[in-house]
């Protein structure tokens, strides 16, 4: 299992998740009922409602975002910043065990 921790904006809370390798971060968050990941398009890269900001050192370990992901990041409700990614595009594997990401204030 890959362990991930999400931090909601404006809160000291931490949301620990565990997911099977091969699942996206968005799928793991939706399966766990995490508020703050809307995932309106279900992971088809058409809505930008699964925006997260991945913290270092993991942000620099991720594969580069595709052109489509970069385009969708222009439509996030909260402006993109360092580590901004769409969680539907982040496939979890053992190298990402321990990943920490921040949730934006809103997805709409």
C-alpha positions in Angstrom: 0.0 0.0 0.0 1.1 3.6 -0.7 0.6 6.0 2.1 -0.4 9.6 1.4 -1.3 12.5 3.6 -3.6 15.3 2.5 -3.8 18.7 4.3 -7.1 20.7 3.8 -6.6 24.4 3.3 -6.9 26.5 6.4 -6.7 23.6 8.8 -4.2 21.8 10.9 -5.9 18.5 10.1 -4.1 15.7 8.3 -6.0 13.1 6.2 -4.0 9.9 6.0 -4.8 7.6 3.0 -3.6 4.2 1.9 -4.0 3.1 -1.7 -3.0 0.2 -3.9 -0.2 1.0 -6.3 -1.6 1.9 -9.7 -4.5 4.0 -8.3 -4.5 7.7 -8.9 -4.3 10.0 -6.0 -7.8 11.3 -7.0 -9.2 7.8 -6.9 -7.8 7.2 -3.5 -9.2 10.5 -2.1 -12.6 9.9 -3.6 -12.7 6.3 -2.3 -11.9 7.6 1.1 -14.6 10.3 0.9 -12.1 13.2 1.2 -13.9 16.6 1.0 -11.9 19.0 -1.2 -11.4 16.7 -4.1 -14.5 17.2 -6.3 -13.4 15.0 -9.3 -16.4 16.1 -11.4 -15.1 14.4 -14.5 -14.1 11.2 -12.8 -10.5 11.5 -13.8 -10.8 12.1 -17.6 -8.7 15.3 -17.4 -11.6 17.7 -18.3 -12.5 19.6 -15.2 -9.6 20.6 -12.9 -11.6 19.9 -9.7 -9.0 17.6 -8.3 -6.3 20.2 -7.9 -3.6 19.6 -5.2 -0.3 21.1 -4.4 2.3 18.3 -3.8 5.0 19.2 -1.3 8.6 18.5 -1.8 10.5 16.3 -2.0 7.7 14.5 -3.9 6.8 17.3 -6.3 10.2 17.1 -8.0 10.0 13.3 -8.2 6.7 13.2 -10.2 6.8 12.8 -13.9 6.4 16.1 -15.8 2.7 17.1 -16.4 1.4 16.5 -19.9 0.4 19.4 -22.1 -3.2 18.6 -21.4 -2.7 18.7 -17.6 -0.8 22.0 -17.9 -3.7 23.4 -19.9 -6.3 22.3 -17.3 -4.2 23.7 -14.5 -5.0 27.1 -16.0 -8.6 26.6 -15.1 -8.3 25.7 -11.4 -10.5 27.7 -9.0 -7.5 28.6 -6.9 -4.5 29.8 -8.9 -1.8 27.2 -9.4 1.3 27.4 -7.4 4.5 25.4 -6.7 3.7 21.7 -6.8 0.2 22.2 -8.4 -1.0 19.1 -10.1 -4.3 17.4 -11.0 -4.6 14.4 -8.6 -6.3 12.4 -11.4 -2.9 12.4 -13.2 -0.8 11.2 -10.3 -0.6 7.4 -10.4 0.6 6.2 -7.0 3.5 3.7 -6.8 5.9 2.7 -4.1 8.3 5.6 -4.9 5.5 8.0 -3.7 5.0 6.3 -0.4 4.8 9.1 2.1 3.6 11.8 -0.4 2.1 14.9 1.2 -0.2 17.3 -0.6 -2.2 20.3 0.2 -5.8 20.8 -0.8 -6.8 24.2 -2.2 -9.5 26.4 -0.5 -12.0 25.4 -3.1 -12.3 23.4 -6.4 -15.0 25.6 -7.9 
